[in-house]
Amino acid sequence: MKTTLRRLFALTFLGLSVAHAAPPTEAALHDELRALKASYETALSSGDLKPLAPLLDAGSSGVTVDNQSFRTFAELQAIYDRFHADFPGVVYRVKLDAQPTLLSGDLAIAHGTAEEFVKTSAAEFTYTSTWTAVLRRTDAGWKLVRSQVTMDPFRNSIVTFLQKKSLLTYSLTSLVAGVIIGLLLGAVFRRRSATSA
């Protein structure tokens, strides 16, 4: 009888252990990914990227919207620091719109668009970027495998701003050049008139 009770106890314990080791449901995995999305938005918008450090490991790599690649958290931080050094006082916010994530084993393939806002001392810019991220779920949590962010290189608020700035610069340069040439021609004609009189 004691042996039977021991076996029953052992099987019950084993059953509870297996139940605790059961993989998370798909809904739970999507909840984890939504939490990562919120963490990403907060980190970039606040300027404190440290919460993103656990996402990167030796197998991670990515490309930012301005075509800079990174493999480590230190490289990602350096890109962000250069951006802030180039534009002191810059305000940056991002809001991700994720499409349904494809889950396959321990991999998640996420994609969508992002509404990005940048305010510098020169102007404010809003644009929509497109992103893809591949993540792997490990015992230490989700790890970034690969990410890519792109935007239309021709039709965006930054290009429009630079085009207007160039047009204004060329217009002012042409106006100044026209005034100088007019003054020089006027001086030449006055001299000729004075010499012929």
C-alpha positions as CSV (number, residue, x, y, z in Angstrom):
1,M,0.0,0.0,0.0
2,K,2.8,2.4,0.9
3,T,4.5,1.7,-2.5
4,T,1.2,2.4,-4.3
5,L,0.8,5.7,-2.5
6,R,4.4,6.6,-3.2
7,R,3.9,5.9,-6.9
8,L,0.7,7.9,-7.0
9,F,2.4,10.8,-5.2
10,A,5.3,10.6,-7.7
11,L,3.0,10.5,-10.7
12,T,1.0,13.5,-9.3
13,F,4.2,15.4,-8.7
14,L,5.4,14.6,-12.2
15,G,2.1,15.7,-13.7
16,L,2.3,19.0,-11.8
17,S,5.9,19.5,-13.0
18,V,4.9,18.8,-16.6
19,A,2.0,21.2,-16.3
20,H,4.4,23.9,-15.0
21,A,6.7,23.3,-17.9
22,A,4.0,23.6,-20.5
23,P,4.8,26.1,-23.2
24,P,3.0,29.4,-23.1
25,T,-0.1,29.7,-25.2
26,E,-0.1,31.7,-28.4
27,A,-2.1,34.4,-26.7
28,A,0.5,34.7,-24.0
29,L,3.3,35.0,-26.6
30,H,1.4,37.8,-28.3
31,D,1.0,39.5,-24.9
32,E,4.8,39.3,-24.4
33,L,5.4,40.8,-27.8
34,R,2.9,43.6,-27.2
35,A,4.8,44.4,-24.0
36,L,8.1,44.6,-26.0
37,K,6.4,47.0,-28.5
38,A,5.4,49.3,-25.6
39,S,8.9,49.1,-24.1
40,Y,10.4,50.0,-27.5
41,E,8.1,53.0,-28.0
42,T,8.8,54.3,-24.4
43,A,12.6,53.8,-24.7
44,L,13.0,55.6,-28.0
45,S,10.5,58.4,-27.1
46,S,12.1,59.0,-23.6
47,G,15.7,58.8,-24.8
48,D,16.6,56.0,-22.4
49,L,17.4,52.9,-24.5
50,K,18.6,50.8,-21.5
51,P,15.3,48.7,-21.4
52,L,16.2,47.5,-24.9
53,A,19.6,46.1,-23.9
54,P,18.2,42.6,-23.0
55,L,16.8,42.2,-26.5
56,L,20.2,42.1,-28.1
57,D,22.7,39.3,-28.0
58,A,25.5,38.0,-30.1
59,G,23.2,36.9,-32.9
60,S,21.3,40.2,-33.2
61,S,21.6,42.7,-36.1
62,G,19.5,45.6,-37.4
63,V,19.4,48.6,-39.7
64,T,17.9,51.9,-38.6
65,V,15.7,54.2,-40.8
66,D,18.8,56.3,-41.8
67,N,20.6,53.2,-43.0
68,Q,23.0,52.7,-40.1
69,S,23.5,49.1,-39.0
70,F,24.1,47.7,-35.5
71,R,24.9,44.4,-33.9
72,T,25.2,45.3,-30.2
73,F,23.4,47.5,-27.8
74,A,26.5,49.7,-27.6
75,E,26.3,50.3,-31.4
76,L,22.6,51.1,-31.2
77,Q,23.2,53.5,-28.3
78,A,26.0,55.2,-30.3
79,I,23.7,55.7,-33.3
80,Y,21.1,57.3,-31.0
81,D,23.8,59.5,-29.2
82,R,25.1,60.8,-32.6
83,F,21.6,61.7,-33.6
84,H,21.2,63.7,-30.4
85,A,24.6,65.3,-30.8
86,D,23.8,66.3,-34.4
87,F,20.5,67.8,-33.4
88,P,20.8,69.2,-29.8
89,G,17.5,69.4,-28.0
90,V,15.8,67.1,-30.5
91,V,12.4,65.6,-29.6
92,Y,11.7,62.2,-31.0
93,R,8.6,60.1,-30.7
94,V,7.5,56.8,-32.3
95,K,4.3,54.9,-32.3
96,L,4.3,51.4,-33.8
97,D,1.4,49.9,-35.7
98,A,2.0,46.2,-35.7
99,Q,0.3,43.8,-38.1
100,P,-0.5,40.3,-36.8
101,T,2.8,38.5,-35.8
102,L,3.6,35.2,-37.4
103,L,4.7,32.7,-34.7
104,S,6.7,29.6,-35.8
105,G,8.2,27.5,-33.0
106,D,10.5,29.8,-31.0
107,L,10.5,32.5,-33.8
108,A,8.3,35.6,-34.1
109,I,8.2,37.6,-37.3
110,A,6.6,41.0,-36.7
111,H,6.1,43.8,-39.1
112,G,4.1,47.0,-39.5
113,T,4.4,50.7,-39.8
114,A,5.6,53.4,-37.4
115,E,4.4,57.0,-37.1
116,E,7.6,59.0,-36.3
117,F,7.9,62.6,-35.1
118,V,11.1,64.6,-35.0
119,K,11.3,68.2,-33.7
120,T,14.6,70.0,-34.2
121,S,15.5,73.7,-33.9
122,A,15.0,73.9,-37.7
123,A,11.6,72.3,-38.1
124,E,9.2,69.5,-37.2
125,F,9.0,66.3,-39.3
126,T,6.5,63.6,-39.3
127,Y,6.8,60.5,-41.5
128,T,5.7,56.9,-41.7
129,S,8.3,54.2,-41.7
130,T,7.9,50.5,-42.4
131,W,9.6,47.9,-40.1
132,T,10.2,44.2,-39.8
133,A,11.6,42.4,-36.8
134,V,12.5,38.7,-36.3
135,L,12.8,37.6,-32.7
136,R,13.7,34.3,-31.0
137,R,12.2,33.3,-27.7
138,T,14.9,31.9,-25.3
139,D,15.0,31.0,-21.6
140,A,16.3,34.5,-21.1
141,G,13.3,36.1,-22.9
142,W,12.9,37.4,-26.5
143,K,16.1,38.2,-28.4
144,L,16.3,40.2,-31.6
145,V,17.5,38.2,-34.5
146,R,17.1,40.9,-37.2
147,S,15.3,44.2,-37.7
148,Q,15.0,46.6,-40.6
149,V,13.3,50.0,-40.7
150,T,12.8,51.9,-44.0
151,M,11.0,54.9,-45.3
152,D,10.2,56.3,-48.8
153,P,13.5,58.2,-49.7
154,F,11.7,60.6,-52.1
155,R,8.3,61.4,-50.5
156,N,8.7,62.4,-46.9
157,S,8.7,65.5,-44.8
158,I,12.5,65.7,-44.5
159,V,13.0,65.7,-48.3
160,T,10.3,68.3,-48.7
161,F,12.0,70.5,-46.1
162,L,15.4,70.2,-47.8
163,Q,13.9,70.9,-51.2
164,K,12.2,74.1,-49.9
165,K,15.4,75.1,-48.2
166,S,17.4,74.5,-51.4
167,L,14.9,76.4,-53.5
168,L,15.0,79.4,-51.1
169,T,18.8,79.3,-51.0
170,Y,19.0,79.2,-54.9
171,S,16.4,81.9,-55.2
172,L,18.2,84.3,-52.8
173,T,21.5,83.5,-54.4
174,S,20.1,84.3,-57.9
175,L,18.5,87.5,-56.6
176,V,21.8,88.7,-55.0
177,A,23.7,87.7,-58.1
178,G,21.2,89.6,-60.3
179,V,21.4,92.7,-58.2
180,I,25.3,92.7,-58.3
181,I,25.3,92.1,-62.1
182,G,22.8,94.9,-62.5
183,L,24.9,97.3,-60.4
184,L,28.0,96.4,-62.3
185,L,26.3,96.8,-65.7
186,G,24.8,100.1,-64.6
187,A,28.3,101.3,-63.5
188,V,29.8,100.3,-66.9
189,F,27.1,102.1,-68.9
190,R,27.5,105.2,-66.7
191,R,31.2,105.3,-67.4
192,R,30.7,104.8,-71.1
193,S,28.1,107.6,-71.1
194,A,30.5,109.9,-69.2
195,T,33.4,109.1,-71.6
196,S,31.4,109.6,-74.8
197,A,29.9,112.9,-73.6
